[in-house]
């Protein structure tokens, strides 16, 4: 999973990404855990696809240390719920 990058479809983001995240997750039957909400926010604020390590670096740089296993678990759950989707670009998995 280390070579994947993640992004949200722009249609899923409104003016308040956390409110939007909670609504979208609730509609998809996904619990709104802190790691999922934080990961969603980082991805929503990015202007390009982002890999898990970049999410980790962003969080650490902003004083929030979430384990990589929690980041991967959040990404996997959001992908499984089809809130993120994957494709391959330049030999890497891109989740859009």
N, C-alpha and C positions, 0 to 999 in steps of 0.2 A: 504494500500500500504506500510505501515511501515515495514512489515516483508519480503519484497521482496528484492532480490539482483539482480544486473544488471551486465552484461558483454557484450562485443562485440565479434562476431565471428572473430577470428584472421585473416581470409581472408579479412576482411574489413579494416584492419589497414596496412598502409605502413610506410615508414620511417618518414613521416610527418603526424601525426594523424589529425591535423587541416585541412590540404589540403585534406586529404582523407575524412574527415568528410564533408567538403563542397561539394566535388564531389559526395559522396554517397547520401547526403541529396538532392542535386540538382536533381540527377537521380531519386530519390524517390518522387520528388515533394514537399519536405519539405523545408520551409524557413530556412535559416541559421541565427537564432537569437543568440545573445550573450549567453543566458542561455543554449541553446541547444549545442552550440559549446563548452562551458566550461564543461558541464556535459559529453559530448562525450569525451573530452580530459581526464578528471579524470578517466572515465571508461576504456579508451584505455590504460592509463598508469598503471592501476591496474593489478597485476599478478593473481588476483582471482576475483570471483564475489563480488560485493560491494553493500551495502544497501544505501538507500537515506541519512540516517543520517551520514554515513561515507563520502559520497560526501560532505555534508554540513560541517562536521568537517574539511575535507581536505581544502575546499575553505576558511573557516574562518582562519585556520592555515596559509594559504598563502595570507592573506590580502584581500580576496574577499568575501564579504557577499552577497549572493543571497538568497532571501526568499525561504523557503521550498516549498511554493506553486509554485514558478517558477521551482524549481528542479523537483517536481512531474509532473508539466505540460510538461516539456521537456521530462521526461522519458515516460510519457503517449503518447506524440506525436511520439517519436521515436519507441515506441512499436506498436502503431497503424499503422505506416508506414512499419512495419515488418523489421525494422532495428535492433530490439532487439526481442527476443522470450522468452517465459516463459516455465518453467517446475516446478514441485514440488519436493523438496528434503528435507527429514527430517521434513516434515510438513510445510515447508516454500516455498513460490513462489520464484523461481530462474529465472531470465531473462538472457538468454544467447545470 
